[in-house]
Amino acid sequence: MSLIIRVGMAEYKAARSPATLVTLGLGSCVGVVLYDRVKKIGGLAHVMLPDSRLSSQKDFNPGKFADTAIDALLQDMLKLGANRKSDIISKIAGGAQMFKMKAESSIMQIGKRNVEAVKAKLNELDIKIVAEDVEGNYGRTIEFFCETGELTIKTIGHGVRIL
Amino acid sequence: MYSDLELDALKEIGNIGAGNAATALSMMLSKKITIKVPQVKIISFNDVSELLGGPEKLVVGIFLRISGDIDGNILIVISEEDAYALAKTLLNNNRDINRDFSEMEESALAELGNIIGSSYVTALSELTKLYLKISVPSIAFDMAGAIVSFPLSLYGYLGDTAFLIETEFVEGLAGIKLHYLMIPDDKSLKQLLKAIGVSTFESDNSRRNGGI
């Protein structure tokens, strides 16, 4: 019996094996998994928006933005004993565009911009993305198993994938 | 954040919009439509999908963007079963319940969203004398969490909670329910209140629109 931890919108959580981290119904948001393969410590962030510099509040929840959520998640994992030097890897999923519009303004492409921001931040931290399932026009439910390092992606009408 | 007077005024705006939309919907379906008293909800992002039956609940979402003097989003959410029933009523056919939505059914549902959204916004515009236009509808059939994520994200720059004016349209006999959410951009709320003459306190934190 393993522990299942739900990660809601704009939240981030870190856990040790054998926990499973779950996010239900990802749309334009991006699920970012960080994983220390040696210590089997995993983390999942549910990122809503690309850039914290655009926040109108000074005192915001770091889980909302790609840049701040990944930093915060990494800190939590280090606290649990993850080793920054031992290769922490990443898997990402989500960033769909749920609604199509004739006028493709940048606000409609929030999913794509989230994916780009997540990739830029991971690159900056020198964390390798080993697998991804991003964009498209459909929602995803994702489950990350800290024991095996597998990320399961379930969709409606677009199959199940294991990364 | 908002005073009772302001919330009541927003509720009343929602009521007038919904009343107009219900009339239009009733004419389109030739059925009696009842509306629930609109509510102003300030809730966490996660509670929004709970409101719609949970993040994994299969729903049809119809999205329309309001722009002009104020900006905002309209999202109409219908459960899978109710959407099938509605498609059947709209096209007057005997559909097989296990079949996916046809293109014809999708466009009929989108048109329904268009009529509800437009009549809501027209009422809003007449009441406030604001210039408002509405985008063409866009439809998606997926998990509720994924459907609401987009309009909520647009609001996410401004706060950690969702602000929505919510109402429910219920079709008389079959009890088909349509969840109607209006999610205005934060700046627009103040403008909306100003337009109907509800004075608001000028807040000292200078809000930026977050580039959206």
Chai-1 contact restraints between the chains, C-beta under 6 A:
chainA,res_idxA,chainB,res_idxB,connection_type,confidence,min_distance_angstrom,max_distance_angstrom,comment,restraint_id
A,G8,B,N46,contact,1.0,0.0,6.0,A-B,restraint_1
A,M9,B,F45,contact,1.0,0.0,6.0,A-B,restraint_2
A,M9,B,N46,contact,1.0,0.0,6.0,A-B,restraint_3
A,A10,B,F45,contact,1.0,0.0,6.0,A-B,restraint_4
A,L24,B,P55,contact,1.0,0.0,6.0,A-B,restraint_5
A,L24,B,E56,contact,1.0,0.0,6.0,A-B,restraint_6
A,L24,B,G145,contact,1.0,0.0,6.0,A-B,restraint_7
A,G25,B,P55,contact,1.0,0.0,6.0,A-B,restraint_8
A,G25,B,E56,contact,1.0,0.0,6.0,A-B,restraint_9
A,G25,B,M143,contact,1.0,0.0,6.0,A-B,restraint_10
A,G25,B,G145,contact,1.0,0.0,6.0,A-B,restraint_11
A,G25,B,A146,contact,1.0,0.0,6.0,A-B,restraint_12
A,G27,B,A146,contact,1.0,0.0,6.0,A-B,restraint_13
A,G27,B,S149,contact,1.0,0.0,6.0,A-B,restraint_14
A,G27,B,F150,contact,1.0,0.0,6.0,A-B,restraint_15
A,S28,B,S149,contact,1.0,0.0,6.0,A-B,restraint_16
A,S28,B,F150,contact,1.0,0.0,6.0,A-B,restraint_17
A,S28,B,S153,contact,1.0,0.0,6.0,A-B,restraint_18
A,C29,B,S149,contact,1.0,0.0,6.0,A-B,restraint_19
A,M48,B,S153,contact,1.0,0.0,6.0,A-B,restraint_20
A,M48,B,G156,contact,1.0,0.0,6.0,A-B,restraint_21
A,L49,B,S153,contact,1.0,0.0,6.0,A-B,restraint_22
A,L49,B,G156,contact,1.0,0.0,6.0,A-B,restraint_23
A,L54,B,Y157,contact,1.0,0.0,6.0,A-B,restraint_24
A,L54,B,G210,contact,1.0,0.0,6.0,A-B,restraint_25
A,L54,B,G211,contact,1.0,0.0,6.0,A-B,restraint_26
A,S55,B,Y157,contact,1.0,0.0,6.0,A-B,restraint_27
A,S56,B,Y157,contact,1.0,0.0,6.0,A-B,restraint_28
A,S56,B,L158,contact,1.0,0.0,6.0,A-B,restraint_29
A,S56,B,R207,contact,1.0,0.0,6.0,A-B,restraint_30
A,S56,B,R208,contact,1.0,0.0,6.0,A-B,restraint_31
A,S56,B,G210,contact,1.0,0.0,6.0,A-B,restraint_32
A,N61,B,D160,contact,1.0,0.0,6.0,A-B,restraint_33
A,K64,B,G156,contact,1.0,0.0,6.0,A-B,restraint_34
A,M98,B,A140,contact,1.0,0.0,6.0,A-B,restraint_35
A,M98,B,A146,contact,1.0,0.0,6.0,A-B,restraint_36
A,M98,B,F150,contact,1.0,0.0,6.0,A-B,restraint_37
A,F99,B,F63,contact,1.0,0.0,6.0,A-B,restraint_38
A,F99,B,S138,contact,1.0,0.0,6.0,A-B,restraint_39
A,F99,B,A140,contact,1.0,0.0,6.0,A-B,restraint_40
A,K100,B,S138,contact,1.0,0.0,6.0,A-B,restraint_41
A,M101,B,S138,contact,1.0,0.0,6.0,A-B,restraint_42
A,I107,B,I212,contact,1.0,0.0,6.0,A-B,restraint_43
A,I110,B,S153,contact,1.0,0.0,6.0,A-B,restraint_44
A,Y138,B,D142,contact,1.0,0.0,6.0,A-B,restraint_45
A,G139,B,D142,contact,1.0,0.0,6.0,A-B,restraint_46
A,G139,B,M143,contact,1.0,0.0,6.0,A-B,restraint_47
A,G139,B,A146,contact,1.0,0.0,6.0,A-B,restraint_48
A,I156,B,D142,contact,1.0,0.0,6.0,A-B,restraint_49
